[in-house]
């Protein structure tokens, strides 16, 4: 099964002492999948929505509302996906809402940073094994503030009202970063101390010492993608046999 990774930023080599980037982190999060890579932030988009079996959009230092042409091109791609599964992580989560008519803006409460909790409001079959609260690394000052039409809110946290949601049966947005490693999260926080403030940055660094549910959320994403792809394949087969 092939996943197309829509890279919305390039973090490889940003921190010399941290190996790899989004490609390596997502490959570790989702073992057993084949990946194809698209430097979307550089204008490289897939030729067709069906070029891969599913799509994941990564985080980014950019904001979806800044007017970058590549962002609007990627929004058009998302709107044309139809039944191919899509998962947006952080910026990708915001991008999904932006593409489908939701609202994204800077949060009044400031940055969501470090390991933070999220309450699961609705347990779905692909959330296996289920868990009522999960903890993930976060790094964002923008948030989805209005869901697109037809979206179902799945997760909420004290720092983020819309932390996870689903649109239809094939699109999923998650604000947290299940793919982040501790060394990458540590380096990212340290690089933003001036923007975060010393006190918030130190608290975020301390939070990295606590366990997360990253591996579990990786299983959830895999379950979501596989279930949607299986359903699509079954529907196609049934149509061919009629």
GUMIDREN-516911 format. One record per residue (C-alpha): residue in one letter; y, z, x negated. Coordinates in steps of 0.5 Angstrom, whole numbers, padded with zeros to 4 digits, always signed. Each point is the difference from the previous one (the first is absolute). Example, Ala and Ser with C-alpha at 12.3 -4.5 7.8 and 13.67 -1.06 7.14 Angstrom:
BEGIN
a-0009+0016-0025
s+0007-0002-0002
***
This chain:
BEGIN
x+0000+0000+0000
x+0007-0002-0003
x+0006+0004+0001
x+0007-0004-0002
x+0004+0005-0003
x+0008-0001+0001
x+0003+0003-0006
x+0007+0002+0002
x+0002+0002-0006
x-0003+0000-0008
x-0001+0007-0003
x-0005-0002-0005
x+0003+0002-0007
x+0006+0004+0004
x-0002+0006-0003
x-0003-0001-0007
x-0005+0006+0000
x-0003-0002+0007
x-0005-0005+0000
x-0001-0006+0005
x+0004-0001+0006
x-0001-0001+0008
x-0005-0005-0002
x-0004+0005-0003
x+0001+0006+0004
x-0002-0004+0007
x-0006-0002-0004
x-0002+0007-0001
x+0002+0002+0007
x-0004-0005+0003
x-0006-0002-0004
x-0005-0005+0002
x+0005-0005+0002
x+0002-0006-0003
x+0008-0001-0001
x+0005-0006+0000
x+0007+0002-0003
x+0006-0003+0003
x+0007+0002-0004
x+0004+0000+0007
x+0006+0003-0003
x+0000-0006-0005
x+0000-0005+0006
x-0008-0001+0000
x-0003+0000+0007
x-0007-0002+0002
x-0001-0007+0003
x-0003+0002+0006
x-0001+0007+0004
x-0008-0002-0001
x+0000-0001-0007
x-0002+0007-0001
x-0005+0005+0005
x+0006+0005+0000
x+0007+0002-0003
x+0003+0006-0003
x+0007+0000-0001
x+0002+0005-0006
x+0006+0005-0001
x+0007-0003-0003
x+0006+0003-0003
x+0004-0005+0005
x+0002+0002+0007
x-0002-0005+0006
x+0007-0001+0002
x+0003-0002-0006
x+0000-0007+0002
x-0005-0003-0006
x-0002-0007+0002
x-0008+0002-0002
x+0000+0006+0005
x+0002-0005+0006
x-0005-0005-0003
x-0005+0006+0000
x+0002+0002+0007
x-0002-0007+0003
x-0006+0000-0004
x-0002+0007+0004
x+0002-0003+0007
x-0005-0006-0001
x-0006+0005-0002
x-0003+0000+0007
x-0006+0003-0001
x-0001+0001-0007
x+0000+0007-0002
x+0007+0003-0004
x+0001+0007-0003
x+0007+0002-0002
x+0001+0005-0005
x+0007+0004-0001
x+0004-0006+0000
x-0005-0005+0003
x+0000+0006+0006
x+0007-0001+0000
x+0000-0008+0000
x-0005+0000+0005
x+0005+0003+0005
x+0005-0004-0002
x-0003-0006+0001
x-0002+0001+0007
x+0006+0003+0002
x+0000+0007-0002
x+0006+0004-0003
x+0000+0002-0008
x+0005+0004-0003
x+0002+0006-0005
x-0003+0007+0003
x+0006+0005+0001
x-0005+0005-0003
x+0000-0004-0007
x-0006-0001-0004
x-0007+0001+0002
x-0003+0001-0007
x-0006+0003-0003
x-0007+0002+0004
x+0002+0001+0007
x-0004+0002+0006
x-0001-0005+0006
x-0003+0002+0007
x-0005-0005+0003
x+0003+0000+0007
x-0006-0005+0003
x-0007-0001-0003
x-0003-0007+0000
x-0007-0002-0002
x+0002-0003-0006
x+0002+0007-0003
x-0006+0002-0002
x-0001+0006-0002
x+0005+0002+0005
x+0006+0005-0003
x+0005+0003+0004
x+0005+0001-0006
x+0000-0004-0006
x+0004+0000-0007
x+0003-0006-0004
x+0005-0001-0005
x+0007-0003+0003
x+0006-0003-0004
x+0005-0003+0005
x+0007+0001+0003
x-0001-0005+0006
x-0004+0001+0006
x-0002-0003+0006
x+0004+0003+0005
x-0002-0005+0006
x-0007-0003+0001
x+0000-0007+0002
x-0003-0002+0007
x-0007+0002+0002
x-0001+0005-0006
x-0004+0006+0000
x+0002+0006-0004
x-0005+0003-0004
x+0003+0005-0004
x+0006+0004-0001
x+0002+0005-0005
x+0006+0005-0001
x+0004-0005-0005
x-0002-0006+0004
x-0001-0001+0008
x-0003-0007-0001
x-0005+0001-0006
x-0006-0004+0003
x+0000-0005+0005
x-0004-0006+0003
x+0002-0007+0003
x-0005-0003+0005
x-0007+0001-0003
x+0001-0004-0007
x+0006+0003-0003
x+0001+0007-0003
x+0006+0003-0004
x-0001+0007-0004
x+0007+0003-0004
x-0004+0004-0005
x-0003-0003-0006
x-0008+0001+0000
x+0000-0005-0006
x+0004+0004-0005
x-0003+0004-0006
x+0003+0006-0002
x+0003-0002-0007
x+0003-0006+0004
x+0003+0005+0005
x+0002+0005-0006
x+0004-0006-0003
x+0003-0003+0006
x+0003+0007+0002
x+0003+0001-0007
x+0003-0006+0000
x+0004+0001+0006
x+0002+0008-0002
x+0008-0003+0000
x-0001-0003+0007
x-0005+0006+0003
x+0004+0006-0003
x-0004+0005-0005
x-0002+0005+0005
x-0003-0005+0005
x-0003-0004-0006
x-0003+0006-0003
x-0003+0002+0007
x-0003-0007+0000
x-0003+0001-0007
x-0004+0006+0002
x-0003-0003+0007
x-0003-0005-0005
x-0005+0006-0002
x-0003+0001+0007
x-0006-0005+0003
x+0002-0006+0004
x-0004-0004+0005
x+0001-0006-0003
x-0007-0002-0001
x-0001+0002+0008
x+0005-0005+0002
x-0003-0005-0005
x-0006+0000+0004
x+0004+0000+0007
x+0004-0006-0002
x-0007-0003-0002
x-0003+0001+0006
x+0006-0002+0004
x+0000-0007-0004
x-0007-0001+0001
x-0001+0002+0007
x+0006-0005+0002
x-0003-0006-0004
x-0007+0001+0003
x+0003+0000+0007
x+0004-0006-0002
x-0007-0003-0003
x-0004+0002+0006
x+0005-0003+0005
x+0000-0007-0004
x-0007+0000+0000
x-0001+0001+0008
x+0005-0005+0001
x-0004-0005-0004
x-0006+0002+0004
x+0003-0001+0007
***
